[in-house]
Amino acid sequence: MQLLKANQLICTLSLRDRLGFVRDGDLPFFASMVMSSDVCRRYWNRFGDLRAQEAEGNERAEHFTRVLDQAARSHPQAQTTAA
């Protein structure tokens, strides 16, 4: 259930980005906020590759996926877990 809520949050951010409601340069901030949640990072670790495959060929979706992936990888708790 928690992973479904994480998916819903990421999809909402993605939709807002696609509709142009996320200003240029603000996406990394929002991605960082989303990835501050342990559940969202767990979701991304499990399904991030699938989302990247789904984004292939769509420049905006690829950019969104890269930004979220970078936010997930650079989160302090993600780095301590990997060590």
N, C-alpha and C positions, 0 to 999 in steps of 0.2 A: 504494500500500500504506500509506503514511504517513497519508493522509487517512482511510483506513478505520480505522486505529488511533485517530485523533482522534475520529472518529464514535463508536467503541466507548467511549472514555473519557467523552464527553459523554452518551451514552445511559446509561451506568452511573450517572453523577451524576444524570441525570434520573429514573431508576428509583428510586434511593435517596431522592430528594426526594419523589417520588409516594408512596412507601411510608411516608414520615414519618420516615426515618432521618436527615434533615438538619434540625437544630433551627432554629426561627425565628431569623432574623438571621444564620445561618451560611452561607447560600447565597452571598452576595456574596464571602465569603472563599474558598469552594471554587471559585466561578467565576473569581476572580482567579488562583487557583493553576492552574486549567486553562488560562486564557488567557496564562499566563506562557510557555507552549509556542508557539513559532513555528508549528509544524504545526497546532495547534488554532486559532490565529488565522487561518491560511491557510484551514483548513476553514471557519471561521465566515464569512470574507469571501466564500467561494464559495457556501456553502449556508445561511447564516444567514437569508436572505430566505425560502427554501423552508421552513425549520423554523418561521419565524414564520407562514407560511401554514397549515402543518399544525396549529399551536397554536390557530388562531382558533376561538373559541367555548368553549375550555376554559380557565377562569380560572387554574388552577394552571400549566398549560403556557404560557400567555401570560406569566405572571409569571416563570417559569423562563427563557423566551426573552428577556424584557426584561433580566433580571439578567445573563445571559451576554453579551448584546449590549453592555450598559454596560461590563462587564469587558473585553470585546475592544476597545472604543473608547477606554477610559481607560488601557489598558496603555501604558507609556512608549514602547516600540518601535513601537506602532501609531501613536502621535502623530507620531513623527519620520519615519515612512514617509509619512504623509499630507502632511507639510509640504514 
